[in-house]
Amino acid sequence: MRRDYNPEEAAAARQEKLDELQARIESAVEDLVTGDDWIKAVAFAAKFRSRSFLNTIAIWVQHQDAFEKGLVPNPEPTHVAGFKQWQTLGRFVQKGQPGYAILAPVTATFVSDNPSSGDWRRLERGEAPKPGEVLSKRLIGVKPAYVWDASQTGGDGAIPVRATPTLLQGQAPEGLWEGIAARLAGLGYELRDVAGAAEINGANGQTNYSTKLVTVRLDMDDAARVKTLAHELGHVLLTSPDNPDASHHRGISEVEAESFAAMVCACYGMDSTGYTVPYVAGWAETVKDKSPLAVMRDTGERVRHTVLAELDHLPSPVIDDGVPPGLVEHNPVSIAPSARREPVTREAVGL
């Protein structure tokens, strides 16, 4: 005889799974306190920038576990999607392949006939909005969900592969310097070259917030100059005194700016590991009021959101964002033609 469904027990079971997943993600982030692991995580997050930083770490850790067990052929994922999403691409999850648990948003639809008043009513299941009502889809919680890497699937559906150019040593992606320079100019900053580090207190680059001047050494390879310019843009966007959300701790500011630069570089196929690893590791240890875990966790998501916004101002990245090409995400909410709707995106819920 089938046991009667108990809503309270079901809710408790879901919460237990959610707590386990959150604990696993926290543990994974804690393991990234060394500079080497941190920059690998930042570069990986750049390739999977369609998802939150913590979800990319969850995918990375679980894929590594699957690789060590011989379940997948490569140490890093390529494209990930849900079970039914893969089916829409003509592919299926192979038997015995474990799904990677992530945090997925739980949303509900609210309506209002006067949004400016702040008076919103949640639609019940199956309820249609009234003519003239504005719809807003809002985050009300999170739940465990599962995704699989392309290597865990089979079928006739082909996965398009985007060619990724390999940069020569010292070479920078075409147009990236000009793109970052134009972005700085748009923010009101002047860019100036200096002969060497001696002119800017031994640094590779420097940002003066009061005079709105960014300077970069001339005596470096093109790739190093682009990385440095991206670092200074990170300072302008994340750590400027004019930014009310900026941290005024030097260690956090430097970790944020360098992580921003590393993620931007990774989006264009540039490996900044050699410089960024010791730089991030050294500055993270100077934050006395925060554990390395807290610094890394907070920095990762803040940097990811900033990089995503800045990619709209820069040349198109050469690295995919982790979503299988051709996948169309369907919106499950049915909207009456007479109703207006406020947009909701994955970024809006941060997952």
N, C-alpha and C positions, 0 to 999 in steps of 0.2 A: 504494500500500500504506500502511495506517495505521501511523503511528509508535507503537511500544510505549510504554505509559504508564510513566513514571519517577516514582516517589513523591518522590524527593529533588528532582528538577527542579520538580515541581509545588509542593512545599513552598517552594522557593526563590522561585518566581514569586509565590506568595501573600505571602511575606514582603516581596518587593520592592514589591508593590502597597500593602501595609500601611505600609511605610516612606514611600512617596511620599505617601500620604494623611496620615500623621502630620506629615510635613514641611509639607504644605500648610496643615493646621490651625494648626501652630505659626506659620507665616508670617502667616496671617490674624489670629491673636491679636496678633502683633507690630505689625501695622498699626493696632491699636486703642489705641495708647498715648495718643492725644489724647483729651481729655475728651469731646468731642462724639461721636466714634465709639464710645467706651466706653459711654456712657449709651444710645446707640441699640442697642448689642449687648445690654445688660442688659434694656432694655425688650422687645427681641425674644425674649430667652431666657424672659422671663415669659410670653409668648404661646405658647412652645413648651416649656413646663416639663416635659413628659413625657419629654424627652430630656436628655442630659447637656449641660453648658454648651459643651464643645468640639464636640459634634455639632451644636448649634444654630448655632454659628459656621460650621461647615463647610457646613451647609445654606444659611445666609444668603449666604455668599460665592459659592457656586456658583449660587444663584438670581439674584444680582446679575449674574453673568456671563451667564446665560441671558437676562436682561432686556435687557442691553446689546446682545445679538446679535439681539434681536427674537423670541426663541423663546417668551417668556411675556409676558402683557399687563400685569402689575403688578410693581412693584419689590420687593414682599415676598411670601413664600409665605402661603398661608392654612391649608391642611391638607396634611400629607405622609403617605404610606404606601408600603409595598412593592408590587411588581408584582402579586403574588397577592392581597395585601390589598385592593387596588383592585378586583380581579376579584370578590371576595366582596361588594362593594358595587354590583355591576352596572356597573362602569366599566372602561375599558381604557386603557393608556398609548398615546398617539398616536405614530405612526411618526415617527422623527427626534428625539424628545424625549430629551435626555440625563438619565440618572439622577444623583442627587446622592449622592456617595460619603460614607458615614459609617462609624464604627467600631461593629461589632455584637459582642455577647458570644458567646463559644464556651463552652458549658457541658457538663458531664458529670454523670451520676447516680452517686452513691455510696450504699452501704448499710452498715448496722451493726446488729448484734443487741444492742449495748451502747454507745449513743452517749456516755455519760458517760466511757467509757474512752478515747475519742478514736481508737478503732480503726475505720477506715472502709475499705471495699473498693469499687473502681470497677467498676460493671457493664459487662460487655462488650456489644457491639452484639447486640441480640436476646435477651439474657439477662434472665430474670425474677427479681425478688427472692424470697427465701424467706419463708414465713409468719412474721410477727412482726418482720421486719427494718424498720428505719426508713430512709426514703429522703431524701436531701439532694441537691438540684441545685446544683452549684457552678461558679463561673467558673474556667475553666482557660486562657483566652486571649481574644484579640479577632481579628476578621477584617473585611475590607472588605465592606460591604453597600451596597445602593442603594435610595433612596426617590425618589418623584416628587411634585410638588405637584399639587393638584387641577386647576390650570389647564393641566396637561400631559396631562390625561385626557379621554376622551370616553365616550359611552354614555348609556343611558337612566336609570341609577341617579342619583337626585337626592341632592345633598349638603345636608342641613339647615343652614340659616343661623340662627345665634343672634343675636337682636337685641341690640345693644350701645348702651346709653344714652350720650349725649354730655353731659358735665357742663358746667354754666355756669361762667364764670370765677369763681373764688373759692369755688365750691361743692364740698363733699366728699361722697363716697358715703354714703348713709344707713346708719347703724349701724356704720361702720368705726371712727370714734373710740371708740365704746362697746366695740367688739370688742377693739381694741388695749388700751384702758384695763383691761378685764376680764382680759386676758391678763397684763398687768403686775401686777395685783392678785394673780392666781393664782401669780405668781412671787415674791410677797412684797414688792412695791414699792408705795409710796404715790405717788399722782399729785396734783400741786398746780399751780395756775395762779399766774403772777406778772404784774404789770401790764406790764412791759416788759423789754427786754434789759439795762437797767442793773442789774437785780436779780440777774442770773445771768451777770455778767462779760461782757456784750455778746453773749451767744449767743442763739439762738432757743430752745434747750432745753438741759437739763443733767441728767445722771444722777450721783447720789452713791451709790457702791457701799457705803460704810460705813454710811450711814444708810438706805439703800434708799429714796431719794426721787428721783422724776422730776419736773422742773418744766418748764413750757412757757409761752411768752409768750402773753398774751391779746390783744395789739394786732396780730394777724395775721389774714388771711382764714382761713376754715374749712379750705380745702384745704391751706394752708401749715401750719396747726396739726396736721392729720392727718399730713402728710409728716414734720413734726418729731417727732411722737410715734412714728411708725414708725422713725425714725432712732434714737431713744432705746431703743426695744425692740430694735433691732439691736445696740446697745451691750450691753444686758443679756444677750442671747443669745450674742453672738459675742466680745465683748471684755472681759467682766467678769473681774476678777482671780480670782474663784472658779472660772472655767472653765479647766481644765488645758490645753485646746487653744487658748486665746486668745493672740493676738500682743500683746506688750507694747511694740510700736513704735507711736507715736501715728499716724504716717502710714497704716500698714496698718489700724489700728483704725478710723480715720475713713473710709477707702475702703470697708471692709467695711460699716460702719453705714450709710453713705449709699447704697451699692449695694443693700443690703438694702431700704432705704426706697424707692428708685427701682423695684425689682422688685415690691415690694408694691403701690406706687401703680399700676404698669403693669397688674397683675392686675385692677385695678378701673377701668381706663380713665382714670387720672389721668396727666397729662404733667408730670413734675417737671424736665424738661430745663433750664429757665431757671436753676434754682438748682443742680442737681446737677452740670452740666457743669463750671463753674469750680471747684466745691468738690472734686470728685474729681480733676480735673487738678492742682490745687494740692497736695493732700496726697500724691498718687502720686509727685510729684517730690521729696518730702522723704525718701523711703526710700533711704538711702545704701548699705545693704548688699544691695539687690536692684535688678535692672533693672526698668523699668516693665513690660516683658513678663512677668517673673516675678510681679510684684504683681498685674497684671490677671488672669493665668491662674489663679493660686492663689485669688484672691478670688472669681472668677466661679463656680467649682464649689462652694466652701464656702458662699457666699451662696445659691446655688440650692437646695442641700440643706436649708438652714435655712428658707428661704421655703416650700418644699414642706411641711415639717413644720408650720410655723406656720399655713398656710392651713386646717388642720383646726380651729384655734381661732378663726378669724375668719369673717365672713359669706361666703357663697359668692361666688367671683370672678365678675365679669361677662364676663371674657375667656376664651375657650376655650384648651385646652392644646396645640393643634396636631394632635391626633388626629382624623381624620374621625369625626363623629358616627355612631353605629351600627356602628362597626368592632369586631368581637370578635376578640381575639387568641387563637388556638388554641394549646394546650399540646401539643407533639409527643410528650411522654413518656407512655407507657402505663404505668399503675400497677396492680399486682394488687390486688384488693379486700382481701386479707389484710394488705397492707403499709401502714404509716403513713408520712406524708411531712412533711418540713420545708418550709415555703413558701419560694419564691424570687421576687423581684420585679425589675423593671427597675432600681429604685433600689438593690437589693442589689448589682447589678453595676456601677452607676454609668454606664450607657450609655443 
